[in-house]
Structures are given as C-alpha cells and as structure tokens.
Amino acid sequence: MLNRILMLIFKGLLTVLPIGLTLYLLHWLTISVESLVAPYFSHAFYFPGLGILSTLIFLAAVGIAVNAYVVKSLLGYGNRFFERLPLIKTLYGAIRDAVALFQVSKNEGEKRPVSVEIAPDMHVIGFITNEKIAQRVFPNQDKIPVYMPLSYQIGGYTVYVPKSKVSELDIDVETAMRLAITGGNSLEAPKSDLLE
C-alpha cells in the first residue's frame, strides 16, 4: 500500500515538475528583465510588462538591423576581435557554436538530420554540419561531419564518417533535436503504435 502511494506521489511529481519549472523560469525571466529595464523608464510612463515589451522590440530591431551591410560588417569585426583574445576566444567560440547549432531554419541546407550506422542494425541520430571542413581535413576520403548530441546533456560529439554510413531522415531539425536530446521521451508515438 505504501509503495503504491509513493508511486502515485512520484507520478504526480513527474507530471507537475515540467510545468512548474517552465512557469518558474518564465516568471524568473520576466522579473529579471523587468528589474533590469525598469530603471531606464520614467515612473510616469512605466507600467508592468513594459520591460518585456521594450526588450522584445529591441530584439526585433536587432534582428532587422543584422541584415544591413554596415551592421554585418561591425558584427564581423566584433567576431574577429573576440577570436583574437586568449581564453575569451575559446568561451566565445563555444557559445557561438552552441547557439548556431540550436538555430532552426526552414531553408537551412547544411544542418540536416541524419541517421548514422555505428554498428550493424544500430543507428544514432545526428546532424550534418559543415561538409567543406570534412573535405579540407580528410581530403579524398568522402567523409562528412555529423554532430551527435548527448541525451539529457549539453554537449555531444562531432564525428567524421563515410557518406555510405549516413542516411537522411524525413523529419525536421527541431524534431530530430528533441529526439536526440531527450532520448525520444519527449515525443508521443502514434495511437496505432501504442500497446493496449
């Protein structure tokens, strides 16, 4: 009886935890942004939510500005500057690469979800990254780089494998990333596949 009660409590915790943590993180983010932005507005004009609204408008403006030639040039200069600083270049490069990995774009041709055969009848989900790098590092070997994220961790491996071991998946990048990172636990199987 006690075991059954404990299992019910544990099941309830697993149900509430993702929702609770998501709401808490959203609340924390909202409060943090409001407290950082609020001092820049006059009390006469300030209303709750103005910090979030102004941050969203600012980010949208940055997104539009990034397409301008001058801004692209400045960002390129900033990238080169950070890449020359000892220690900082390692941290900056890692953060930039991690952000680039999680950017999901509809027309992104080079980051394609694939299945890599690591042993007979054993496959791992990964993402093709930059094929030109593989051609430079492994010339005339017909290899491609595949990034394989680790489940439930921030990290992964980039492996260079023969093209014959790689087959493209008929799913989008976001679905493949969720499958790889959560071990498939984040997606529900079709009703017909579920055991009664």
Buried (B, 14 or more C-beta within 10 A) or exposed (E): EEEEEEEEEEEEEEEEEEEEEEEEEEEEEBEEBBEEBBEEEEEEEBEEEBBBEBBEEEEEEEEEEEEEEEEEEEEEEEBEEBEEEEEEBEEBEEEEEEEEBEEEEEEEEEBBBBBBBEEEEEBBBBBBBBEEEBBEEBEEEEBBBBBBBEEEEEEBEBBEBEEEBBEEBEBEBEBBBBBBBEEEEEEEEEEEEEEE
